[in-house]
Amino acid sequence: MLTVPQNLPSRLRLVRKRIEAAANAAGRSPLEITLIGVSKTHPPAAVREALAAGLSDFGENYVQEALDKIDAIGPGAATWHFIGALQGNKTRPVAEAFDWVHTVDRAKIARRLSEQRPWHAPPLKVCLQVKLGGEQTKSGVAPEGLRALASDVAALPRIDLRGLMCIPPEERDPARQRHWFRRLRELRDDLRDAGHALDVLSMGMSGDFEVAIGEGATHVRVGTALFGPRG
């Protein structure tokens, strides 16, 4: 049975302190960094408690679970980020229910999201997911295909291309962790030089978000450190 994680407000305060310390160490303002609580597998009651404690952004990986949760919480109560692999037959509910999609890696998916975004909603904010380590088990566009994909996505009428996202290879060495995050920042800067007004780097999770902040992360996706082990 799914239950609300214990000490969630305390966990949230601790994560925010860690974000503040990492931002200060990097000479940045903590206000530049959005904390996304990865609430997948956790019940709506956990989201409600996190909302009451001041968290406003939530990340979900699984479409049907997310839709049930969004319905239970109520429209407009939170900002919802889709952070899972997105199949073509699931784009409509994501386009209709979410505020952000962080995992666009194909022009076909982006076109479907644009076509299916409700006319009364603002353009869907998206990040392009980049595969940095060449791992076969992870999704993402290869760096050499990034410029072409960015041009295709930026031209879509119901899409607001905001930045890049990555799930880098797991590393025990902080220097290696930093290498991957720096690489994503360099790719973002390359797209800026090409004329894309990108302001988002979605990178860093519970075990490495401080390193990501040091390399410019604007959105960190934190699950275990906030909600505890997955249900």
C-alpha positions, 0 to 999 in steps of 0.5 A: 500500500502506498503511503505518504513519505515520513518527514517530507517537509523536513526533507524538502527543507534539507534539499532546498538548503543543499541547493542554496549551498551549491548555488552559493558555491557556484556564485549563482542565486538559488532563485535561478534553480527550479526544484522538480519533485519526482513523485512517480510511484508516490500517491497523490497524498504525498504531492498534496503534502509537498504542495502544502510545504511549498513545492510547486513543480512535480515530475512524472514518468508514467502517463496513466499514473500521472494523469490519475494523480493530476486529476486527483490533485486538481487542475492548476494546483501544480506545475507538471513536468513529463520526464519519462520516455514518450511513445508516439501513442501517448503524446495526446494526453501528455500534450493536454495535461502537462506544462513541460516535457523534458524528454523530446528526442525526435522531431516526430514526437515534437510535431505530435505534441504541437498538433495535439496541444489544446488551443486554449493552453499556452505553448508546451514548454519542452527540453530536448533530451541528449544522449551524452554517453552513448548508452543503449539503454537510454533515450536521447538525440546524439549531440551531432543531431542536436542542431537539426532537431532544435531547428525542427522543434523551434519551428513548431507553433504550439511548442516553446523550446526552452533548453536541454535535458540529460541523464548522464552515465553514473559516475562515482568520480565527481570530476567525471560527473561534472564532465557530463554536465559541462558537456550539456552546458556547452551544447546549450551554448552552441545552440544559443550561438546558432540563434536559439534562445535557450535558458534551461538546463534540466540536469541533476538528480538526488545523487548529483544535483549539487555538481549539476548546479555547479555547471549551470543546472536550472532545473534539478529532478529530485525524487529519493531525497524528497520522497524516499524510496519508490513505492 
